[in-house]
């Protein structure tokens, strides 16, 4: 698997796009591409950093929405419209929690009223729930509920393919269920909003480091760091990662790429 960090920021960050990952799985043909979360600023980051085969009008196979906060899904209307503008005809699958189809089309109608019938490609929806396992775009997807918001629950997702595995937390503190989902994963991508051990509704750097160690994650990447914390303490976070994870702990920048069996390339 190849993981490109399109964005690594939180909702309000003016310098870092909303956290969004592109997971690519090679195949003898063209492979599969899956986008994990698509917030307000993610579409521009997608076209800035995604490889050409994913950026083409038919390159993206599936989109995962971890939860229905704007910095995780309200970039979808723009991305769907640009796919239309580029002439996409190939079906696209969107995976998310119960109600994902209704919410996506409601957002699209607000952004571009009356435009939905003009889309020339099918958009298919697959609902997901904690404990469920599905097969989409060449990978096995598993889900677990994190500790984020009662009103807007967030699912972590694990993608397994050809013996490799990556888990993306979305937002939220680790739970017993997400820890089990992350066990022995090749790459754990977890939001770490601050330096406190326990941040209500969010992961913290110390807790994520402890989680990675406990579940024997081979690599750890921290994303969605509070913009002030990142600006003032990025060096401290990298030192903490190095102490616990050695050369396998990362505070990625937009455009960075990680393959679980190699160090990241910096773009």
MIDO-480716 format. One record per residue (C-alpha): x, y, z; residue number from 1. Coordinates in steps of 0.02 Angstrom, whole numbers, always signed. Layout:
REM MIDO-480716
x: X y: Y z: Z resi: NUM .
...
REM end
This chain:
REM MIDO-480716
x: +0 y: +0 z: +0 resi: 1 .
x: +50 y: +180 z: -31 resi: 2 .
x: -20 y: +315 z: +83 resi: 3 .
x: -12 y: +497 z: +26 resi: 4 .
x: -51 y: +628 z: +157 resi: 5 .
x: -150 y: +755 z: +57 resi: 6 .
x: -191 y: +856 z: +212 resi: 7 .
x: -143 y: +839 z: +395 resi: 8 .
x: -228 y: +988 z: +477 resi: 9 .
x: -376 y: +1016 z: +593 resi: 10 .
x: -534 y: +1113 z: +553 resi: 11 .
x: -468 y: +1290 z: +577 resi: 12 .
x: -289 y: +1276 z: +514 resi: 13 .
x: -250 y: +1409 z: +385 resi: 14 .
x: -85 y: +1328 z: +335 resi: 15 .
x: -123 y: +1142 z: +331 resi: 16 .
x: -270 y: +1069 z: +232 resi: 17 .
x: -398 y: +964 z: +325 resi: 18 .
x: -336 y: +789 z: +362 resi: 19 .
x: -362 y: +678 z: +210 resi: 20 .
x: -269 y: +523 z: +151 resi: 21 .
x: -255 y: +438 z: -17 resi: 22 .
x: -226 y: +251 z: -1 resi: 23 .
x: -167 y: +167 z: -161 resi: 24 .
x: -156 y: -20 z: -190 resi: 25 .
x: -53 y: -78 z: -339 resi: 26 .
x: -117 y: -211 z: -457 resi: 27 .
x: -63 y: -283 z: -625 resi: 28 .
x: -184 y: -161 z: -707 resi: 29 .
x: -203 y: +15 z: -638 resi: 30 .
x: -230 y: -24 z: -453 resi: 31 .
x: -356 y: +50 z: -332 resi: 32 .
x: -364 y: +222 z: -251 resi: 33 .
x: -464 y: +262 z: -93 resi: 34 .
x: -486 y: +435 z: -16 resi: 35 .
x: -504 y: +439 z: +173 resi: 36 .
x: -604 y: +592 z: +226 resi: 37 .
x: -642 y: +745 z: +120 resi: 38 .
x: -661 y: +905 z: +220 resi: 39 .
x: -680 y: +1087 z: +167 resi: 40 .
x: -503 y: +1107 z: +103 resi: 41 .
x: -468 y: +927 z: +48 resi: 42 .
x: -515 y: +941 z: -138 resi: 43 .
x: -380 y: +1070 z: -175 resi: 44 .
x: -254 y: +963 z: -81 resi: 45 .
x: -311 y: +812 z: -180 resi: 46 .
x: -273 y: +896 z: -346 resi: 47 .
x: -111 y: +967 z: -278 resi: 48 .
x: -35 y: +807 z: -210 resi: 49 .
x: -122 y: +651 z: -278 resi: 50 .
x: -29 y: +556 z: -415 resi: 51 .
x: -92 y: +577 z: -592 resi: 52 .
x: -178 y: +409 z: -605 resi: 53 .
x: -285 y: +452 z: -453 resi: 54 .
x: -319 y: +633 z: -508 resi: 55 .
x: -393 y: +583 z: -674 resi: 56 .
x: -582 y: +594 z: -689 resi: 57 .
x: -601 y: +407 z: -663 resi: 58 .
x: -450 y: +372 z: -554 resi: 59 .
x: -528 y: +371 z: -381 resi: 60 .
x: -622 y: +211 z: -336 resi: 61 .
x: -694 y: +247 z: -164 resi: 62 .
x: -712 y: +382 z: -31 resi: 63 .
x: -723 y: +350 z: +156 resi: 64 .
x: -810 y: +474 z: +271 resi: 65 .
x: -765 y: +444 z: +454 resi: 66 .
x: -900 y: +560 z: +523 resi: 67 .
x: -1011 y: +705 z: +474 resi: 68 .
x: -913 y: +855 z: +536 resi: 69 .
x: -876 y: +982 z: +400 resi: 70 .
x: -688 y: +965 z: +403 resi: 71 .
x: -710 y: +781 z: +361 resi: 72 .
x: -848 y: +778 z: +229 resi: 73 .
x: -902 y: +949 z: +165 resi: 74 .
x: -772 y: +947 z: +26 resi: 75 .
x: -871 y: +812 z: -61 resi: 76 .
x: -986 y: +927 z: -163 resi: 77 .
x: -837 y: +1012 z: -246 resi: 78 .
x: -747 y: +848 z: -279 resi: 79 .
x: -902 y: +767 z: -354 resi: 80 .
x: -932 y: +918 z: -465 resi: 81 .
x: -753 y: +923 z: -526 resi: 82 .
x: -764 y: +739 z: -573 resi: 83 .
x: -916 y: +786 z: -678 resi: 84 .
x: -821 y: +932 z: -755 resi: 85 .
x: -680 y: +813 z: -801 resi: 86 .
x: -801 y: +695 z: -888 resi: 87 .
x: -802 y: +551 z: -766 resi: 88 .
x: -919 y: +408 z: -813 resi: 89 .
x: -851 y: +269 z: -702 resi: 90 .
x: -948 y: +228 z: -542 resi: 91 .
x: -887 y: +298 z: -377 resi: 92 .
x: -919 y: +216 z: -207 resi: 93 .
x: -941 y: +320 z: -50 resi: 94 .
x: -930 y: +228 z: +117 resi: 95 .
x: -991 y: +301 z: +280 resi: 96 .
x: -1105 y: +280 z: +429 resi: 97 .
x: -1294 y: +262 z: +424 resi: 98 .
x: -1371 y: +408 z: +329 resi: 99 .
x: -1217 y: +440 z: +222 resi: 100 .
x: -1316 y: +446 z: +58 resi: 101 .
x: -1444 y: +569 z: +125 resi: 102 .
x: -1311 y: +683 z: +201 resi: 103 .
x: -1199 y: +684 z: +48 resi: 104 .
x: -1340 y: +728 z: -71 resi: 105 .
x: -1409 y: +860 z: +49 resi: 106 .
x: -1237 y: +943 z: +53 resi: 107 .
x: -1222 y: +931 z: -136 resi: 108 .
x: -1392 y: +1011 z: -162 resi: 109 .
x: -1348 y: +1155 z: -44 resi: 110 .
x: -1184 y: +1184 z: -135 resi: 111 .
x: -1248 y: +1162 z: -314 resi: 112 .
x: -1438 y: +1167 z: -319 resi: 113 .
x: -1519 y: +1062 z: -454 resi: 114 .
x: -1353 y: +996 z: -519 resi: 115 .
x: -1364 y: +815 z: -463 resi: 116 .
x: -1460 y: +751 z: -618 resi: 117 .
x: -1319 y: +815 z: -728 resi: 118 .
x: -1189 y: +698 z: -653 resi: 119 .
x: -1145 y: +570 z: -786 resi: 120 .
x: -1069 y: +441 z: -669 resi: 121 .
x: -1157 y: +329 z: -541 resi: 122 .
x: -1123 y: +365 z: -358 resi: 123 .
x: -1148 y: +211 z: -251 resi: 124 .
x: -1161 y: +212 z: -62 resi: 125 .
x: -1108 y: +80 z: +64 resi: 126 .
x: -1158 y: +102 z: +246 resi: 127 .
x: -1034 y: +48 z: +380 resi: 128 .
x: -1049 y: +11 z: +566 resi: 129 .
x: -932 y: -33 z: +707 resi: 130 .
x: -884 y: -217 z: +700 resi: 131 .
x: -933 y: -234 z: +517 resi: 132 .
x: -816 y: -299 z: +381 resi: 133 .
x: -843 y: -259 z: +197 resi: 134 .
x: -747 y: -277 z: +33 resi: 135 .
x: -725 y: -120 z: -73 resi: 136 .
x: -595 y: -70 z: -204 resi: 137 .
x: -480 y: -218 z: -181 resi: 138 .
x: -469 y: -206 z: +10 resi: 139 .
x: -554 y: -274 z: +164 resi: 140 .
x: -625 y: -132 z: +269 resi: 141 .
x: -656 y: -152 z: +457 resi: 142 .
x: -728 y: -22 z: +576 resi: 143 .
x: -729 y: +26 z: +760 resi: 144 .
x: -806 y: +170 z: +858 resi: 145 .
x: -688 y: +301 z: +929 resi: 146 .
x: -723 y: +421 z: +1073 resi: 147 .
x: -762 y: +585 z: +986 resi: 148 .
x: -941 y: +651 z: +994 resi: 149 .
x: -1107 y: +581 z: +1051 resi: 150 .
x: -1200 y: +689 z: +924 resi: 151 .
x: -1080 y: +648 z: +782 resi: 152 .
x: -996 y: +479 z: +814 resi: 153 .
x: -836 y: +439 z: +721 resi: 154 .
x: -782 y: +271 z: +652 resi: 155 .
x: -601 y: +219 z: +634 resi: 156 .
x: -566 y: +115 z: +479 resi: 157 .
x: -438 y: -21 z: +444 resi: 158 .
x: -393 y: -71 z: +267 resi: 159 .
x: -313 y: -242 z: +237 resi: 160 .
x: -244 y: -298 z: +70 resi: 161 .
x: -112 y: -425 z: +18 resi: 162 .
x: -45 y: -445 z: +194 resi: 163 .
x: -29 y: -258 z: +226 resi: 164 .
x: -139 y: -152 z: +339 resi: 165 .
x: -167 y: +32 z: +378 resi: 166 .
x: -284 y: +104 z: +509 resi: 167 .
x: -350 y: +283 z: +508 resi: 168 .
x: -434 y: +345 z: +666 resi: 169 .
x: -534 y: +492 z: +601 resi: 170 .
x: -564 y: +600 z: +756 resi: 171 .
x: -573 y: +536 z: +934 resi: 172 .
x: -480 y: +462 z: +1081 resi: 173 .
x: -431 y: +280 z: +1066 resi: 174 .
x: -553 y: +153 z: +1134 resi: 175 .
x: -537 y: -33 z: +1170 resi: 176 .
x: -623 y: -64 z: +1002 resi: 177 .
x: -507 y: +50 z: +902 resi: 178 .
x: -356 y: -24 z: +991 resi: 179 .
x: -408 y: -197 z: +938 resi: 180 .
x: -435 y: -133 z: +761 resi: 181 .
x: -258 y: -64 z: +760 resi: 182 .
x: -173 y: -221 z: +824 resi: 183 .
x: -16 y: -267 z: +723 resi: 184 .
x: -57 y: -139 z: +589 resi: 185 .
x: +83 y: -87 z: +471 resi: 186 .
x: +36 y: +97 z: +482 resi: 187 .
x: -70 y: +180 z: +616 resi: 188 .
x: -130 y: +354 z: +567 resi: 189 .
x: -205 y: +438 z: +720 resi: 190 .
x: -266 y: +611 z: +760 resi: 191 .
x: -171 y: +691 z: +903 resi: 192 .
x: -248 y: +859 z: +942 resi: 193 .
x: -132 y: +909 z: +1083 resi: 194 .
x: +11 y: +865 z: +1199 resi: 195 .
x: -103 y: +822 z: +1345 resi: 196 .
x: -118 y: +637 z: +1387 resi: 197 .
x: -307 y: +646 z: +1381 resi: 198 .
x: -402 y: +773 z: +1275 resi: 199 .
x: -594 y: +760 z: +1281 resi: 200 .
x: -657 y: +698 z: +1114 resi: 201 .
x: -484 y: +692 z: +1036 resi: 202 .
x: -324 y: +593 z: +1040 resi: 203 .
x: -168 y: +664 z: +1121 resi: 204 .
x: +12 y: +634 z: +1074 resi: 205 .
x: +58 y: +534 z: +1231 resi: 206 .
x: -97 y: +425 z: +1215 resi: 207 .
x: -64 y: +389 z: +1032 resi: 208 .
x: +115 y: +339 z: +1070 resi: 209 .
x: +54 y: +223 z: +1206 resi: 210 .
x: -76 y: +150 z: +1089 resi: 211 .
x: +51 y: +119 z: +951 resi: 212 .
x: +166 y: +29 z: +1072 resi: 213 .
x: +26 y: -75 z: +1149 resi: 214 .
x: -46 y: -134 z: +982 resi: 215 .
x: +127 y: -162 z: +905 resi: 216 .
x: +98 y: -42 z: +761 resi: 217 .
x: +248 y: -46 z: +645 resi: 218 .
x: +233 y: +139 z: +599 resi: 219 .
x: +139 y: +286 z: +676 resi: 220 .
x: +88 y: +448 z: +591 resi: 221 .
x: +8 y: +588 z: +692 resi: 222 .
x: -116 y: +705 z: +605 resi: 223 .
x: -250 y: +835 z: +648 resi: 224 .
x: -135 y: +919 z: +775 resi: 225 .
x: -202 y: +1083 z: +843 resi: 226 .
x: -130 y: +1222 z: +736 resi: 227 .
x: -55 y: +1316 z: +884 resi: 228 .
x: +21 y: +1158 z: +957 resi: 229 .
x: +97 y: +1112 z: +788 resi: 230 .
x: +166 y: +1286 z: +762 resi: 231 .
x: +245 y: +1295 z: +935 resi: 232 .
x: +288 y: +1114 z: +973 resi: 233 .
x: +318 y: +1017 z: +812 resi: 234 .
x: +498 y: +985 z: +865 resi: 235 .
x: +441 y: +918 z: +1033 resi: 236 .
x: +316 y: +802 z: +949 resi: 237 .
x: +447 y: +736 z: +829 resi: 238 .
x: +566 y: +705 z: +975 resi: 239 .
x: +430 y: +608 z: +1067 resi: 240 .
x: +396 y: +505 z: +910 resi: 241 .
x: +581 y: +467 z: +889 resi: 242 .
x: +598 y: +414 z: +1070 resi: 243 .
x: +455 y: +288 z: +1061 resi: 244 .
x: +449 y: +238 z: +878 resi: 245 .
x: +628 y: +267 z: +821 resi: 246 .
x: +628 y: +295 z: +634 resi: 247 .
x: +449 y: +235 z: +620 resi: 248 .
x: +359 y: +385 z: +694 resi: 249 .
x: +305 y: +530 z: +584 resi: 250 .
x: +226 y: +702 z: +593 resi: 251 .
x: +187 y: +711 z: +406 resi: 252 .
x: +178 y: +864 z: +296 resi: 253 .
x: +52 y: +881 z: +153 resi: 254 .
x: +114 y: +779 z: +6 resi: 255 .
x: +217 y: +658 z: +111 resi: 256 .
x: +204 y: +476 z: +61 resi: 257 .
x: +226 y: +323 z: +170 resi: 258 .
x: +236 y: +143 z: +114 resi: 259 .
x: +234 y: +31 z: +268 resi: 260 .
x: +396 y: -57 z: +218 resi: 261 .
x: +493 y: +103 z: +184 resi: 262 .
x: +530 y: +274 z: +258 resi: 263 .
x: +421 y: +417 z: +194 resi: 264 .
x: +464 y: +515 z: +40 resi: 265 .
x: +445 y: +700 z: +70 resi: 266 .
x: +356 y: +796 z: -67 resi: 267 .
REM end
